[in-house]
């Protein structure tokens, strides 16, 4: 009985000891960690000496949000955290039995060696990435994890050819400073870019993110004959175009379709006011687009070309309106050359109709507006106020009117109105169709 009690007591004591040994937190104390720091950061450790001949630094980036992509300034602003990992065996304590229950220790850049890394294409700050307030996590095997969070504003060469249906590819390039590639080398973590905490941007949609340089692989930078390690985080963005389609493209197209209808108005003052209103509307849209595209871009925005073309058409429309108004007030006789041109233009609106009947209608209008001028058509008319035969012979030569014998300046102006209406309508429709085709092809390619 006594032996049995001794066995039970031994088992109980052994279980308690195993419980204490198995629980790291049970034996962890702040004093223990302080002693460990004192032992690791001894007189033999220097923050100016790298851990090994070549330190391999693994990098990754946690993207929080896209703050802004300005195609005018050609800059990308993002919020995120750059993580770097490397090994420093001088800070490993997994071989020290007295500190087996310390899972992590923390320190700052002031005491620990850190790789000198900076963002190469930053437009605001080119200093080495460090944060004295952000502690580094050190594991028992000597692996160091260092996170540097902040707002990174980098340059981004934008292609605005298909604006506002554009897609942009930007890079955040990091490189080492001071240490060459043989002393510090950079590589990507298996998960180079982490989007688990990403907050959606209202204007830009992320198409793809990856860790790569311009060539798609790691590449070194050569400065003063020395090679330095360099990596790039690639971010591909596509604009959410619905807002721009509804507020820019659609109104621009509708305003453009109003240009030809100036030739349907009768009063000259109404025509001038109408044309100037359309012209000023396009000037406003052109200035809006110009404010959203970079002045130094090597690519040409198709929307800007379209607006310039329509703006030019609107300008010429005003010139033609004034010219036609001046022609309609002429009362002098036409020269033979002008009469020939006017006669040829008068035939164009008759296209697709019976030429004789079309020209008879023109002839009746011309005779009633002659204002005292003696008109002749095979001897059947005398002077103004003479009665016009209401039933011309079918055998009349249509060329007597369309050929220019009785055509007036008012007929000439009327023909120009009809021709220019059709011309501007076709020009604007074709220009818009070409623009939409280019946009449609790009949209299909992106999707």
Secondary structure, 3 states (H helix, E strand, C coil): CHHHHHHHHHHHHHHHHHHHHHCHHHHCCHHHHHHHHHHHCCCCCCCCCCCCCCEEEEEEEEEEEEEEEECCCCEEEEEEEEEEEEECHHHCCCCCHHHCCCCEEEECCCCCCCCCEEECCECCCCCCCCCCCCCEEEECCCEEEEEEEEEEEEECCCCCCCCCCCEEEEEEEEEECCCCCCCEEEEEEEEEEECCCCECCCCEEEEEEEECCCCCCCCCEEECCEEECEEEEEEEEEECCHHHHHHHHHHHHHHHHCHHHHHHCCCHHHHHHHHHHHHHHHHHHHHHHHCCCCCCCCCCCHHHHHHHHHHHHHHHHHHHHHHHHHHHCCCCCCCHHHHHHHHHHHHHCCCCCCHHHHHHHHHHHHHHCCCCCCCCCCCCCCCCCCCCCCCCCCCCCCHHHHCCCCCCHHHHHHHHHHHHHHHHHHHHHHHHHHHHHHHHHHHHHHC
